[in-house]
Amino acid sequence: MKPLAYTWPYPLLFWGVFLFAYVPEFGVVARSKPAKGEKTDRGSLQVILLAGMVGSFVAFAVAPISAFVIVRGQKIWFAVGLLILFSGSLLRRHCWRMLGQYFTGDVKAAADQPVIERGAYRWVRHPSYTGGILMYIGTGIALTNWLSAVIIGASGAGAYLYRVHVEEQALQMHIGERYEEYMRRTKRFVPFVY
């Protein structure tokens, strides 16, 4: 049995949601340019891009391997994957609106930068990265292949963990006590959990 994303007419739905979710991401990367503040990215944007490309390529390549295809409840898993992908994309867009000019493709920080604590940022420090991880996991699940979901989810999560490490160091160094207080009150990705 093939994954639904490779079986007509499901590719129409899969690619529609996939493009809705990922095309705006290219705009964020394209708009990433030097701004006020010290650039402290340490290659984390490139790590995210590379992990996303390699993880996606491998996930799509292994998706047709029948030994890992989700057979039982395949249509439900397909729908759940698309819903997770779509939800992750909406969460990212919400974060773009909440951060406004402070949402950049790479890590930048300035001493006069405010600590944003509205919207999803009230609950977690990095909801945009939570959204990105959800997008990767949703893509893998929508491919209805367990190996694809593990590969793309792990590569994306690993890249975002590195990014968070870099970003939190930069924010602590530049913003200081205001950001450290925010860190004490919030979790990184999942409210009340982690």
C-alpha atoms as one frame of an Amber mdcrd trajectory, in Angstrom:
protein
   0.000   0.000   0.000   1.261   3.465  -0.909   1.044   6.552   1.295  -2.098
   8.592   0.615   0.030  11.614  -0.311   1.176   9.499  -3.303  -2.286   8.130
  -4.182  -4.706  10.107  -6.353  -6.630  12.354  -5.477  -4.992  12.850  -2.051
  -1.885  14.597  -3.421  -4.108  17.576  -4.290  -5.068  18.020  -0.665  -1.586
  17.229   0.628   0.187  19.700  -1.669  -2.458  22.370  -1.141  -1.922  22.342
   2.632   1.840  21.866   2.263   2.207  24.910   0.002  -0.126  27.007   2.191
   2.099  26.180   5.167   5.584  26.407   3.699   5.512  29.083   0.967   5.263
  31.999   3.462   8.348  30.608   5.216  10.444  31.501   2.176   9.322  35.110
   2.562  10.622  35.185   6.135  14.011  33.888   5.005  14.127  36.320   2.068
  13.374  39.281   4.363  16.085  38.293   6.803  18.599  41.100   6.606  20.723
  43.030   9.050  18.706  45.123  11.492  19.333  47.102  14.642  21.186  45.026
  17.160  24.093  42.670  17.188  23.817  39.728  14.845  24.283  36.663  17.017
  22.835  33.907  14.846  25.870  31.559  14.943  24.621  29.781  11.819  21.329
  28.685  13.395  19.272  29.843  10.393  21.423  27.725   8.109  21.059  24.772
  10.488  17.263  25.097  10.366  17.256  25.402   6.566  19.633  22.472   6.077
  17.807  20.252   8.573  14.493  21.110   6.941  15.714  20.398   3.424  17.594
  17.201   4.243  14.922  15.938   6.633  12.183  16.639   4.088  14.093  15.061
   1.225  14.761  11.881   3.191  11.203  11.778   4.600   9.702  12.026   1.116
  12.201   9.488  -0.260  11.407   6.837   2.349   7.636   7.491   2.392   6.889
   4.811  -0.272   8.759   2.085   1.661   5.875  -0.235   2.402   7.364  -1.642
   5.624   6.780   1.726   7.338   3.560   2.863   5.672   0.682   3.368   8.096
  -2.013   1.043   6.826  -4.508   0.896   9.662  -6.479   4.128   9.852  -4.447
   5.630   7.029  -7.040   8.237   6.078  -7.381   9.350   9.686  -3.599   9.680
  10.080  -3.435  11.563   6.794  -6.080  14.019   8.012  -4.436  14.344  11.447
  -1.073  15.064   9.802  -2.558  17.761   7.587  -4.347  19.288  10.573  -1.093
  19.392  12.576   0.762  20.901   9.593  -1.956  23.513   9.097  -2.123  24.324
  12.832   1.646  24.705  13.076   1.562  27.115  10.155  -1.192  29.184  11.769
   0.764  29.308  15.025   3.835  30.563  13.143   1.778  33.289  11.450   0.335
  34.326  14.801   3.885  34.660  16.120   4.913  36.789  13.149   2.089  39.190
  14.037   2.890  39.217  17.761   6.599  39.942  17.261   6.150  42.333  14.343
   9.473  43.954  13.462  11.267  41.734  15.975  10.484  38.586  14.008  13.547
  37.955  11.876  14.911  34.985  10.017  18.113  34.986  12.026  18.932  35.730
  15.643  19.266  39.420  16.414  19.043  41.125  19.785  19.326  44.670  21.107
  19.341  46.082  24.640  16.277  48.232  23.944  14.301  45.320  22.523  11.085
  44.581  24.461  10.226  41.169  25.843   7.041  40.201  23.974   4.553  38.553
  26.353   1.271  38.699  24.455  -0.571  36.044  22.502   1.144  32.666  22.510
   4.227  34.308  24.039   2.305  34.587  27.289   2.513  30.805  27.603   5.828
  29.792  25.992   9.053  31.515  25.024   9.324  30.061  21.519   5.845  29.362
  20.129   7.071  30.065  16.613   9.508  27.177  16.903   6.756  25.018  18.392
   4.798  25.836  15.236   7.775  24.923  13.057   8.216  21.574  14.801   4.479
  20.905  14.423   4.764  21.646  10.713   7.550  19.076  10.332   5.767  16.431
  12.389   2.481  17.082  10.561   4.190  16.681   7.206   5.659  13.356   8.275
   2.358  12.049   9.635   0.495  13.218   6.513   2.923  11.126   4.458   1.382
   8.213   6.416   4.764   6.653   7.020   6.164   6.282  10.530   9.781   6.460
   9.392   9.094   9.689   7.490   7.464  11.226  10.553  10.403  10.285  12.792
  13.034  11.533  10.333  11.489  14.903   9.568  10.296  15.465  13.142  13.709
  14.656  14.642  15.654  16.749  12.148  13.378  19.752  12.680  13.309  19.430
  16.463  17.105  19.085  16.609  17.597  22.232  14.525  15.147  24.235  16.630
  16.772  23.068  19.879  20.090  24.436  18.625  18.380  27.676  17.555  16.770
  28.119  20.985  20.126  27.611  22.692  21.694  30.326  20.511  18.733  32.693
  20.775  18.324  32.476  24.524  22.013  33.206  25.058  21.757  36.278  22.816
  18.604  37.535  24.507  20.040  37.056  27.992  23.230  38.843  26.982  21.471
  41.829  25.400  18.180  42.178  27.284  19.388  40.742  30.586  17.209  40.544
  33.684  13.937  41.283  31.860  14.406  38.229  29.661  15.682  36.050  32.510
  12.533  36.872  34.498  10.440  35.893  31.471  12.398  32.630  31.239  11.594
  31.809  34.859   7.856  32.231  34.217   7.543  30.352  30.916   8.498  27.064
  29.300  10.283  26.811  25.956   7.855  25.007  23.662   4.905  23.472  25.513
   3.007  25.349  28.257   3.636  23.919  31.748   5.680  21.010  30.278   8.882
  22.007  28.445
